[in-house]
Amino acid sequence: MIRDSYDLDIICHFPRESDENPETLKDIYYVVKEVLESDYDVEEKTSAIRIKNKIAGTSDYHIDVVPGRYMDGDEGDVFLYKTLDGNRIQTNIDTHVDHIKNS
């Protein structure tokens, strides 16, 4: 966070798919985007949504909201929607945190 180009990622992960929660990853991504658009200008990124300040002439936030769905339970591996090709990628926030702690 010492560079001007840093960003903050906010995870927005939902429970795994079930009969009560049948939304696709694409549905999740675009519903989150639609909700954010009510208060922010947004930019689609590969697997995140960049929120920007709606007030002209003010500096933008450096915040990405990362919608996804847990693969199993409510922690661990997560699938994210890829806007570029409509596929999904797998990630794990604990793995990322451990990597940073140990670097």
Protein Blocks (a to p, Z undefined) as FASTA:
>chain_A
ZZfkbccddddddddddfklmccfklmmmmmmmmmmmmpccdddfkbccdddfbghiacd
dddddddddfbhjehjdddddfknopacdddfklmmmmmmmZZ
